[in-house]
Amino acid sequence: MASRHMNYLRKHQKVVLAVLGVVCMITFVLGPFLLDLIESASGGRGRDQDPIAVTWVGGDVRDSELQLKKTTHQIAVNFLRVLISEVVERGGSPVVNGQVFSKETPPHEFIDPGIGGNSDEEMIVHTMLLAKKADQLGIVVDRQAAREFIQALSIPEVSDAEWPQILRNVSPEGMPISFDQLLDQIAFDLKARHANIISQAGLYSPAAPYFSLTPGQIWEYHNRLNRRFVIEAYPVDVAPFAAQVQEEPSEAELRELFEKGKSIDPDPSQAEPGFHKPHKLAFQWLRIDFTPFLEAAKHKVNDDEVAKKYESDIKQGRHKVTELPPDPTKPLDSAKSADPAAPTDPAKAADPAKATDPAKPAEPAKPDDAKPTENATDNPADNPAEKPAEGQTPKEPCGQEQPAAKPDDKPAEAKPADTKPVDPKPGETKPAETKPADTKPADTKPADTKPGEAPVAAPPTTAPPPKFKPYEEVKEEIRKELAQPIAQEAMNEAIEKAIAEVNAYGRKYRRWKDAQDAAQAGAKATKAEDPGAIDLDAIAAKYGFKSGSSKLADRHEIANYEIGQKVRQFDMAALQQLREFRELSFADLAYGGADVLYSPNPQPLNSVELDISYIYWRTDEQEAKEPTFEEAKKQVVDAWKLAKALDLAKADGQKLADKAKGAMSLKDVVPDPTKVTTTAPFSWLTTGSTAFQSRSPSLSAVPGIDLAGTEFMEGVFRLKPSEAGVAPNQSHRTVYVVRVVSQEPTDDVLREQFLESGGNREVMMVAQGEMMRTRYDLFEGLDKEMRLVWQRPPRRDER
């Protein structure tokens, strides 16, 4: 059979070659077009599916290229970190950028590898720009330099032969790179780093641990942390002044403004205008309240279970009555006698100390019932109404030391008086014959035990038995405790069933939506039934929840809805990786990733309200898009006019500030005194604190001031007490007329504090923040020089 086919080919070889030639010509000429057509028809990834992410003087960078650069850079970072960690584990001490690593160094994922460890798109693009700048500066870093850099970290603990294995271990599955590619990437990153160091040469000093700071800078940062102002503030709205702008912008001005903001999402909290159409999502959610489930579960706990739990708790020492120990600084109450035989009738009491009780003055003693005290100059019996002069100690027949008494006088014979309830003699100073059983004569001293006072009982040798709260007082608390797991189980079951219903609807909806999209694209698709709208209210009522929904909203607009305001989650990644305490908003949690529609998140999100959580899912999505100039022209004109209106609002506010110079208050000069806000004392920056460490200094929140940003703080803290001025807020939507009411502490105290503390840790942290702002300005200048334009907002790594 094979020979028959070969004979056919030999016989018709000219025709076959001609046909194959035509096929090859068609393939080379029409192949790319046909391939794109096939990809478009099948929903594949054509060039439209791989858009340009950024343009610059070096050309265009598409999404796929940027992703490849990110992956290769991250492999290089991971290689160096694992290498350094391995060297340290074997006893070495590699040095990177002057930092010596040892076994006390944090885990390798936190190690500075000598090249930028961040893999965000913005950082990758800035590395490209810096590498281009390095070429312009004549900086050359080749493969050999990269190899020497790796050797300096490795020798002698890790040999060259082990490098390829480390590279294989850190390369993602399905995307290995060669060692030469690794060297090229490290050389590229090192070249960019050298250019970055040169551009920031003035920010660092080898003599200082962090930065080169002048005494004037340190004093300025010290004041930002410690000087506090109380101010009056009056808001001036900027928007109405836009109508007063007479001039019209030129086409060139509008296009320049558009170019700056066409890749920036609009942010109402920022002054910089953004014209990019942001990614928008619509949501539905179920609001879950634990309280109804707990109340229902309480009815399932009977009294026998509560009583049994109470008995078990008592055996374990729970529900004790909290008793505070006696205060050793307070004297014992002499009114509470330890002797049960002591008289309780004030009329028959012989203790003169009780006669001084202001609540019940004692009756004067009868002349024939009292014996005059020896060495006494006055007899109280002669003048019963006579009282001691103010500030003097009353003369008492007993119970007080008698400095004038003779040593041989024995009014108490160093024994405690035993006052009998029958026929007592108030003036009797003779001690009773009966001695307390526990008191030994040899141990009794006149200075310790006084006549008329009961002996102080010795403390008990054993602690008294603990007291417990009665059953009736704690039974509801126990019932709630027993009901909690029952309620939690019931709530979890209700959540699972509600999620199952939404997922069932979601599968039907997505099947129908895919069929609709395929039909619009002209492709053949299976038929799917329209599921209609989901009955969210019915699902919520069925399981005891409340429902909510939003229209298409970007990450800023979602804050206008309940879920956007209430959801807060603790950011564990920031704590583990950056050692920072941070909260994530709903926008932070819900706008990342590529979740499908009507697919609820399985884990509820916590609310700032107690016992409230949310289950949410996406219902619609609108992809981000860069508008054309014509599409955004109205917004560009509005932004231009708002910038001009800001200047008019500042001028109007300054007129009010000038009037306030001789006034006692802003209320005396502003049109509407009810809008004047008087703040509590605040500083420019605040550090705050946590149980573990202080956080980095940040702008203080000023109650009553909307978006008090850096410009507001600069405007306020350039003033002195009683001076007035203007300060715009962060969004430039409001200009505040401010008057400084008071300052604390005084300048003299601030100088003393400064001389004592100097450049402390907090001041250095402020300086670091200023350095980051300077770096940002440098990068902004580099972007302009390289004509960098993002065609969409840069994406950041998701947590």
LINBELZI-V223964 format. One record per residue. RES is the residue in one letter. PSI is psi in whole degrees, 0 to 359 (none if undefined). BURIAL is b if it has 16 or more other ideal C-beta (glycine too) atoms within 10 Angstrom, else e. D_CENTER is the distance of its C-alpha to the mean C-alpha in Angstrom with 2 decimals. Layout:
# LINBELZI-V223964
((RES:PSI:BURIAL:D_CENTER) (RES:PSI:BURIAL:D_CENTER))
This chain:
# LINBELZI-V223964
((M:320:e:79.87) (A:320:e:78.00) (S:327:e:81.18) (R:317:e:81.74) (H:319:e:78.28) (M:321:e:78.98) (N:324:e:82.39) (Y:318:e:80.80) (L:319:e:78.33) (R:321:e:81.15) (K:324:e:83.31) (H:29:e:80.59) (Q:326:e:78.56) (K:317:e:78.96) (V:318:e:77.65) (V:316:e:74.69) (L:322:e:73.76) (A:318:e:74.01) (V:316:e:71.74) (L:324:e:69.14) (G:318:e:69.27) (V:318:e:68.60) (V:317:e:65.68) (C:319:e:64.14) (M:316:e:64.61) (I:320:e:62.95) (T:314:e:60.05) (F:325:e:59.40) (V:312:e:59.86) (L:354:e:58.34) (G:307:e:56.07) (P:319:e:52.75) (F:316:e:53.44) (L:323:e:54.31) (L:316:e:51.26) (D:323:e:48.92) (L:318:e:50.91) (I:318:e:50.57) (E:321:e:46.83) (S:318:b:46.39) (A:328:e:48.56) (S:5:e:46.75) (G:18:e:43.24) (G:183:e:42.86) (R:97:e:40.84) (G:193:e:42.96) (R:330:e:42.17) (D:335:e:40.65) (Q:355:e:38.23) (D:70:e:37.33) (P:167:e:36.57) (I:127:b:36.15) (A:321:b:32.53) (V:147:b:33.18) (T:149:e:36.25) (W:184:b:37.08) (V:339:e:40.20) (G:357:e:40.38) (G:199:e:40.74) (D:146:e:38.82) (V:119:b:36.20) (R:168:e:35.97) (D:314:b:33.19) (S:321:e:35.09) (E:319:e:35.69) (L:321:b:32.08) (Q:322:e:31.12) (L:318:e:33.85) (K:320:b:32.70) (K:313:b:29.13) (T:314:e:30.58) (T:319:b:33.05) (H:317:b:30.52) (Q:325:b:28.21) (I:317:b:31.35) (A:318:b:32.20) (V:313:b:28.77) (N:322:b:28.93) (F:312:b:32.55) (L:322:b:31.86) (R:316:b:28.95) (V:322:b:31.10) (L:312:b:34.05) (I:318:b:32.30) (S:321:b:31.03) (E:319:b:34.61) (V:316:b:36.15) (V:319:b:33.92) (E:330:e:34.75) (R:8:e:38.43) (G:3:e:38.17) (G:169:b:37.78) (S:74:e:35.64) (P:151:b:35.01) (V:125:e:33.95) (V:118:b:31.74) (N:40:e:31.35) (G:354:e:32.25) (Q:126:e:29.81) (V:128:e:31.70) (F:140:b:30.39) (S:188:e:31.45) (K:345:e:30.82) (E:357:e:27.92) (T:148:b:26.15) (P:169:e:23.10) (P:157:e:24.03) (H:337:b:25.71) (E:346:e:22.91) (F:2:e:21.10) (I:138:b:24.40) (D:113:b:25.19) (P:1:b:28.34) (G:346:b:29.92) (I:163:b:29.16) (G:125:b:25.99) (G:347:b:23.86) (N:142:e:21.98) (S:21:b:23.88) (D:154:e:22.40) (E:320:b:25.29) (E:320:e:24.62) (M:321:b:24.83) (I:316:b:27.95) (V:321:b:29.63) (H:328:b:28.90) (T:320:b:30.48) (M:316:b:33.51) (L:319:b:33.74) (L:324:b:33.50) (A:322:b:36.14) (K:320:b:38.36) (K:323:b:37.87) (A:320:b:38.85) (D:319:e:42.04) (Q:328:e:42.84) (L:357:e:42.40) (G:18:e:44.70) (I:128:b:42.18) (V:125:e:43.49) (V:114:b:41.74) (D:188:e:43.77) (R:320:e:43.82) (Q:321:e:45.60) (A:321:e:42.95) (A:320:b:40.24) (R:320:b:42.40) (E:325:e:42.79) (F:317:b:39.02) (I:319:b:38.64) (Q:321:e:41.61) (A:329:e:40.16) (L:332:b:37.19) (S:317:b:39.46) (I:136:e:42.57) (P:4:e:43.94) (E:324:b:41.74) (V:128:b:41.46) (S:164:e:44.51) (D:328:e:44.85) (A:340:e:46.18) (E:348:e:42.87) (W:313:b:40.88) (P:325:e:41.95) (Q:321:e:40.85) (I:320:b:37.33) (L:318:b:37.27) (R:325:e:38.40) (N:328:e:35.72) (V:351:b:32.82) (S:137:b:34.41) (P:151:e:33.21) (E:131:e:35.83) (G:357:e:38.24) (M:66:e:37.43) (P:150:e:39.01) (I:154:b:39.62) (S:166:e:42.44) (F:327:e:42.13) (D:321:e:43.54) (Q:322:e:40.79) (L:315:b:38.24) (L:319:b:40.04) (D:319:b:40.08) (Q:316:b:36.33) (I:320:b:35.64) (A:319:b:38.23) (F:314:b:36.65) (D:321:b:33.16) (L:321:b:34.74) (K:316:b:36.71) (A:322:b:33.63) (R:320:b:31.88) (H:317:b:34.96) (A:323:b:34.97) (N:318:b:31.31) (I:319:e:32.10) (I:320:e:35.11) (S:337:b:33.23) (Q:27:e:30.74) (A:327:e:33.44) (G:352:e:32.84) (L:341:b:29.17) (Y:152:e:29.90) (S:128:e:32.32) (P:340:e:33.75) (A:342:e:34.29) (A:148:e:30.64) (P:329:e:27.93) (Y:297:e:25.58) (F:170:b:27.23) (S:107:e:30.32) (L:137:b:29.47) (T:160:e:32.11) (P:326:e:32.20) (G:322:e:31.74) (Q:318:b:28.44) (I:319:b:27.15) (W:319:b:28.33) (E:315:b:26.57) (Y:326:b:23.16) (H:318:b:23.85) (N:322:b:24.55) (R:329:b:21.41) (L:330:b:19.46) (N:338:b:22.00) (R:130:b:24.08) (R:139:b:23.14) (F:148:b:24.97) (V:126:b:25.90) (I:159:b:27.06) (E:140:b:28.88) (A:136:b:27.89) (Y:123:b:29.99) (P:138:b:28.86) (V:114:b:31.34) (D:133:e:30.83) (V:323:b:31.66) (A:317:e:32.87) (P:336:e:36.18) (F:347:b:37.25) (A:329:b:37.44) (A:342:e:40.72) (Q:355:e:42.12) (V:116:b:41.73) (Q:323:e:45.38) (E:159:e:45.31) (E:143:e:44.78) (P:150:b:42.89) (S:162:e:44.97) (E:321:e:44.64) (A:319:e:43.57) (E:318:e:40.74) (L:318:b:39.45) (R:324:e:39.70) (E:317:e:37.90) (L:322:b:35.00) (F:317:b:35.06) (E:324:e:35.00) (K:325:b:31.86) (G:3:b:29.96) (K:338:b:31.64) (S:11:b:29.06) (I:128:b:25.98) (D:139:b:24.43) (P:133:b:24.52) (D:112:e:21.24) (P:346:e:21.72) (S:356:e:18.95) (Q:153:b:20.77) (A:332:b:24.24) (E:124:e:25.46) (P:143:b:27.59) (G:134:b:27.27) (F:358:b:30.22) (H:140:b:29.25) (K:111:b:29.46) (P:164:b:26.09) (H:126:b:25.67) (K:146:b:25.82) (L:149:b:25.48) (A:144:b:26.72) (F:157:b:25.38) (Q:155:b:26.67) (W:162:b:24.87) (L:127:b:25.70) (R:119:b:23.83) (I:121:b:24.25) (D:123:b:24.60) (F:336:b:25.21) (T:312:e:27.13) (P:324:e:30.43) (F:323:b:30.60) (L:318:b:30.17) (E:320:e:32.86) (A:323:e:35.20) (A:331:b:34.70) (K:325:b:35.64) (H:343:e:39.08) (K:354:e:39.62) (V:115:b:39.33) (N:170:e:42.73) (D:328:e:43.65) (D:320:e:45.28) (E:321:e:42.06) (V:316:b:40.24) (A:319:e:43.12) (K:319:e:43.22) (K:324:b:39.50) (Y:314:b:40.02) (E:319:e:42.84) (S:320:e:40.80) (D:319:b:37.92) (I:320:b:40.44) (K:331:e:41.83) (Q:1:e:38.40) (G:19:e:37.90) (R:167:e:35.39) (H:31:b:35.63) (K:148:e:36.95) (V:125:e:37.52) (T:119:e:35.46) (E:125:e:37.97) (L:141:e:37.12) (P:156:e:39.48) (P:145:e:42.02) (D:114:e:41.08) (P:343:e:43.29) (T:347:e:43.28) (K:137:e:45.13) (P:155:e:48.91) (L:149:e:50.29) (D:111:e:51.69) (S:344:e:55.45) (A:338:e:56.21) (K:97:e:55.27) (S:142:b:58.20) (A:346:e:58.10) (D:117:e:61.83) (P:342:e:62.54) (A:357:e:65.99) (A:143:b:64.78) (P:146:b:66.00) (T:352:e:63.63) (D:117:e:65.98) (P:333:e:65.30) (A:335:e:68.89) (K:2:e:70.17) (A:142:b:67.63) (A:355:b:69.07) (D:115:b:65.86) (P:339:b:66.01) (A:330:b:62.23) (K:338:b:61.97) (A:342:b:64.27) (T:3:e:61.58) (D:119:e:59.10) (P:338:e:58.33) (A:331:e:57.81) (K:94:e:61.43) (P:146:e:63.90) (A:153:b:66.63) (E:146:e:70.27) (P:142:e:72.56) (A:150:b:74.59) (K:148:e:78.31) (P:323:e:80.63) (D:1:e:82.52) (D:355:e:79.42) (A:143:b:77.86) (K:136:e:79.16) (P:138:e:78.65) (T:139:b:76.29) (E:142:e:78.03) (N:6:e:77.60) (A:139:e:76.20) (T:334:e:77.54) (D:143:e:77.05) (N:118:e:77.69) (P:335:b:75.24) (A:335:b:77.98) (D:328:e:80.10) (N:86:e:77.49) (P:333:e:75.11) (A:352:e:73.25) (E:137:e:72.47) (K:152:e:68.81) (P:149:e:67.27) (A:154:e:66.22) (E:134:e:62.55) (G:353:e:60.69) (Q:153:e:63.42) (T:128:e:63.33) (P:148:e:65.76) (K:120:b:68.75) (E:143:b:68.52) (P:338:b:71.21) (C:169:b:68.77) (G:353:b:65.18) (Q:152:e:64.76) (E:141:e:65.93) (Q:95:b:69.20) (P:332:e:69.40) (A:354:e:72.98) (A:149:e:74.19) (K:154:e:76.63) (P:330:e:75.69) (D:356:e:78.38) (D:134:e:77.14) (K:72:e:75.62) (P:333:b:74.05) (A:352:b:71.75) (E:35:e:73.25) (A:25:e:69.69) (K:146:b:69.38) (P:142:b:67.16) (A:141:b:69.01) (D:91:e:69.75) (T:125:b:70.15) (K:146:e:72.12) (P:341:e:71.66) (V:126:e:75.47) (D:57:e:77.25) (P:153:e:74.70) (K:106:e:75.79) (P:325:b:73.08) (G:0:b:74.78) (E:127:b:75.59) (T:0:b:74.09) (K:129:e:75.90) (P:156:b:73.59) (A:157:e:74.23) (E:330:e:76.09) (T:130:e:73.64) (K:148:e:70.86) (P:143:b:67.56) (A:328:e:67.80) (D:356:e:64.67) (T:126:e:65.58) (K:139:e:67.82) (P:326:e:70.02) (A:335:e:69.32) (D:353:e:65.56) (T:130:b:65.82) (K:143:e:65.59) (P:327:e:66.57) (A:340:e:63.36) (D:322:e:61.20) (T:123:b:63.03) (K:151:b:64.45) (P:143:b:67.15) (G:356:b:66.07) (E:144:b:62.70) (A:150:b:61.95) (P:145:b:61.06) (V:123:e:57.38) (A:146:e:56.91) (A:144:e:55.43) (P:148:e:51.95) (P:146:e:52.18) (T:339:e:52.04) (T:143:e:50.04) (A:143:e:46.75) (P:153:e:47.27) (P:144:e:46.20) (P:151:e:42.68) (K:142:e:42.45) (F:151:b:40.66) (K:142:b:39.49) (P:157:e:42.15) (Y:316:e:41.86) (E:331:e:41.82) (E:331:e:38.77) (V:0:b:36.53) (K:323:b:38.10) (E:326:e:35.65) (E:319:e:32.71) (I:320:b:34.50) (R:318:b:35.33) (K:319:b:31.70) (E:317:e:30.83) (L:332:b:33.70) (A:339:b:32.81) (Q:308:e:29.20) (P:328:e:30.18) (I:316:b:32.85) (A:320:b:30.49) (Q:318:e:27.94) (E:317:e:30.83) (A:319:b:32.21) (M:317:b:28.93) (N:321:e:28.43) (E:319:e:32.07) (A:320:b:31.69) (I:315:b:28.69) (E:318:e:30.74) (K:320:e:33.73) (A:317:b:31.92) (I:320:b:30.37) (A:320:e:33.89) (E:318:b:35.39) (V:319:b:32.96) (N:321:e:33.54) (A:317:e:37.26) (Y:319:b:37.15) (G:321:b:35.02) (R:317:e:37.65) (K:318:b:40.38) (Y:314:b:38.50) (R:324:b:37.67) (R:317:b:41.27) (W:319:b:42.59) (K:319:b:40.23) (D:319:e:41.28) (A:321:b:44.91) (Q:316:e:44.40) (D:320:e:42.83) (A:321:e:45.62) (A:321:e:48.24) (Q:328:e:46.93) (A:357:e:47.09) (G:9:e:50.68) (A:156:e:50.08) (K:133:e:51.64) (A:155:e:49.31) (T:151:e:49.79) (K:144:e:49.92) (A:140:b:47.04) (E:138:e:47.03) (D:118:e:44.68) (P:352:b:42.49) (G:191:e:41.87) (A:144:e:38.68) (I:138:b:36.65) (D:81:e:37.12) (L:321:b:33.51) (D:321:e:34.41) (A:320:e:36.98) (I:316:b:34.62) (A:315:b:32.07) (A:325:e:34.90) (K:325:e:36.42) (Y:9:b:33.47) (G:28:b:32.15) (F:177:b:29.16) (K:151:e:28.43) (S:162:b:28.31) (G:163:b:26.83) (S:161:e:27.20) (S:158:b:26.38) (K:178:e:28.56) (L:125:e:27.91) (A:145:b:24.71) (D:182:b:22.63) (R:343:b:18.86) (H:320:b:18.79) (E:334:b:21.55) (I:342:b:20.06) (A:350:b:17.72) (N:352:e:21.03) (Y:159:b:21.39) (E:312:e:20.25) (I:326:b:18.55) (G:334:b:16.61) (Q:325:e:15.36) (K:331:b:14.81) (V:129:b:13.43) (R:132:e:9.84) (Q:142:b:9.46) (F:134:e:7.42) (D:95:b:8.04) (M:326:e:10.67) (A:319:e:12.28) (A:324:e:9.73) (L:316:e:9.93) (Q:321:e:13.67) (Q:321:e:14.58) (L:355:e:12.54) (R:37:e:11.40) (E:145:e:7.84) (F:119:e:4.73) (R:147:e:3.19) (E:146:e:4.44) (L:135:b:8.05) (S:175:b:10.43) (F:321:b:14.06) (A:320:b:15.23) (D:325:b:13.23) (L:327:b:14.81) (A:343:b:18.21) (Y:4:b:19.42) (G:167:e:19.70) (G:190:e:22.81) (A:60:e:26.18) (D:144:b:26.34) (V:165:e:29.77) (L:148:e:30.48) (Y:46:b:30.68) (S:94:e:29.04) (P:148:b:26.41) (N:134:b:23.41) (P:333:e:24.51) (Q:127:e:21.29) (P:148:b:19.99) (L:137:b:16.50) (N:147:b:14.79) (S:161:b:14.73) (V:344:e:13.05) (E:142:e:16.69) (L:134:e:18.06) (D:22:e:20.25) (I:139:b:19.77) (S:171:b:19.15) (Y:140:b:20.41) (I:130:b:22.73) (Y:164:b:23.13) (W:159:b:25.40) (R:143:b:26.57) (T:343:b:29.85) (D:160:e:30.49) (E:141:e:29.42) (Q:117:e:30.36) (E:153:e:30.09) (A:151:e:28.98) (K:141:e:32.00) (E:124:b:33.04) (P:164:e:35.41) (T:167:e:38.68) (F:319:e:39.39) (E:322:e:41.59) (E:325:e:38.99) (A:4:b:36.38) (K:318:b:38.89) (K:315:e:38.23) (Q:324:b:34.47) (V:317:b:35.37) (V:317:e:37.82) (D:318:e:35.36) (A:321:b:32.76) (W:315:b:35.58) (K:324:b:36.71) (L:324:b:33.23) (A:320:b:32.98) (K:323:b:36.39) (A:331:b:35.45) (L:318:b:32.63) (D:320:e:35.35) (L:321:b:37.41) (A:321:b:34.58) (K:317:b:33.94) (A:319:e:37.68) (D:319:b:37.88) (G:326:b:34.99) (Q:328:b:36.65) (K:318:e:39.81) (L:322:b:38.02) (A:322:b:36.45) (D:321:e:39.98) (K:330:e:41.30) (A:353:b:38.64) (K:325:e:39.89) (G:7:e:42.60) (A:159:e:40.94) (M:338:e:39.33) (S:155:e:36.54) (L:332:b:35.31) (K:339:b:36.57) (D:347:e:40.06) (V:344:b:39.90) (V:157:b:37.59) (P:324:e:39.06) (D:93:e:36.74) (P:338:e:35.75) (T:341:e:33.71) (K:355:e:31.03) (V:129:b:30.53) (T:132:b:27.20) (T:120:e:27.02) (T:164:b:23.57) (A:165:e:22.35) (P:135:e:22.26) (F:153:b:19.53) (S:167:b:19.30) (W:311:b:18.92) (L:154:b:15.95) (T:146:b:13.64) (T:328:b:12.09) (G:187:e:10.55) (S:159:e:10.57) (T:181:e:9.70) (A:343:e:12.59) (F:318:e:13.02) (Q:161:e:12.55) (S:148:e:11.70) (R:167:b:9.29) (S:144:e:11.26) (P:139:b:12.77) (S:167:e:11.77) (L:136:b:13.74) (S:145:b:13.86) (A:134:e:13.64) (V:104:b:17.24) (P:134:e:18.15) (G:349:e:21.18) (I:123:b:20.65) (D:119:e:19.76) (L:61:b:17.70) (A:99:b:18.36) (G:197:b:18.26) (T:318:e:19.95) (E:324:e:23.43) (F:315:b:22.88) (M:320:b:21.89) (E:318:e:24.86) (G:324:b:27.16) (V:312:b:26.24) (F:2:b:26.24) (R:351:e:29.53) (L:167:b:31.17) (K:165:e:32.62) (P:136:e:33.04) (S:354:e:35.28) (E:158:e:34.97) (A:153:b:33.87) (G:193:b:32.71) (V:151:b:30.77) (A:116:b:27.25) (P:153:b:26.11) (N:181:b:22.67) (Q:326:b:20.63) (S:353:b:22.43) (H:21:b:25.83) (R:343:b:26.60) (T:137:b:26.87) (V:129:b:28.48) (Y:131:b:27.99) (V:121:b:30.90) (V:145:b:29.51) (R:127:b:31.43) (V:118:b:30.20) (V:314:b:31.16) (S:165:e:30.36) (Q:142:b:28.70) (E:139:e:27.46) (P:181:e:28.34) (T:166:e:31.60) (D:324:e:32.30) (D:317:e:34.43) (V:322:e:31.70) (L:320:b:29.30) (R:320:e:32.06) (E:317:e:32.56) (Q:320:e:28.90) (F:318:b:29.03) (L:330:e:32.22) (E:317:e:30.76) (S:319:e:27.41) (G:220:e:28.22) (G:73:b:26.07) (N:186:e:23.55) (R:317:e:20.42) (E:319:b:18.22) (V:319:b:21.04) (M:326:b:21.27) (M:323:b:17.63) (V:316:b:18.41) (A:322:b:21.55) (Q:320:e:19.85) (G:320:b:17.82) (E:324:b:21.21) (M:320:b:22.80) (M:322:e:20.48) (R:320:e:21.46) (T:319:e:25.06) (R:319:e:24.84) (Y:317:e:23.63) (D:323:e:26.65) (L:317:e:28.90) (F:324:b:27.90) (E:320:e:28.44) (G:322:e:31.88) (L:321:b:32.62) (D:317:b:31.81) (K:319:e:34.35) (E:320:e:36.88) (M:6:b:36.73) (R:48:e:36.67) (L:130:b:33.67) (V:118:e:33.07) (W:131:b:30.64) (Q:353:b:32.40) (R:162:b:29.13) (P:137:b:25.42) (P:140:b:24.48) (R:143:e:22.68) (R:153:e:19.72) (D:134:e:19.55) (E:147:e:17.99) (R:none:e:15.79))
